[in-house]
Amino acid sequence: MLFYFFFSVEHTGPGKVVARTGIMFLMIAFGAAFGYTVMARMSLLIGRLTDLIEFTDPSYGRPSLWLLGLTILTLVVMARRSSGKQPKEEE
């Protein structure tokens, strides 16, 4: 695998096969690491969404719905504030 990073000798013949095999192992390893990272982040997201659904219960005072409304209101106010400003024209 590390022969791919050995640049003192040209990769021809059996050296080329070893270098290509090293590339394949590196690609598989990096792909697996990326896949594990994505799956871990998805698991965290699912956990957070489950908590939000659980705390939408009326016994908690529906804080998730209040926060959703506050978030939407904040985004609308920010969008209207930024659309009212015109960019300065340069001379």
Summary of the structure (lengths in Angstrom):
residues: 91
radius of gyration: 26.8
end to end distance: 58.4
largest distance: 72.2
contacts: 167
relative contact order: 0.06
helix: 77%
strand: 0%
